[in-house]
């Protein structure tokens, strides 16, 4: 291992999350904003992106690019998190503190990724 174990943990987290988009796409379709086109394609595309970027974290040639793209991806995912705050149905009847927690978690994940950038 040339990187700290927690970078590989982050990589595994994105790879597993990406795989889940293909195993349980309905779970992701339920939270996809209705105003976005081709929701099923977006679920699969985001899953593929998470897998690809998770793998990219593991190689020195692609690590920094993967990090910047993860930060961008997480910023785009904020659309989903704010959509979930728009109504009880969109938020899967979860308490608002959980939904707000998910928004703040996105920023924590962005910082976690940024932490591994090298010049």
Buried (B, 14 or more C-beta within 10 A) or exposed (E): EEBEEEBBEBBEBBBEBBBBBEEEBEEBEEBBBEEEEEBEEBBBEBBEBBBBBBBBBBEEEBBBEBBBBBBEBBEEBBEBBBBBBEEEEBBEEBEEEEBEEBBEEBEEBBEBBEEBEEE
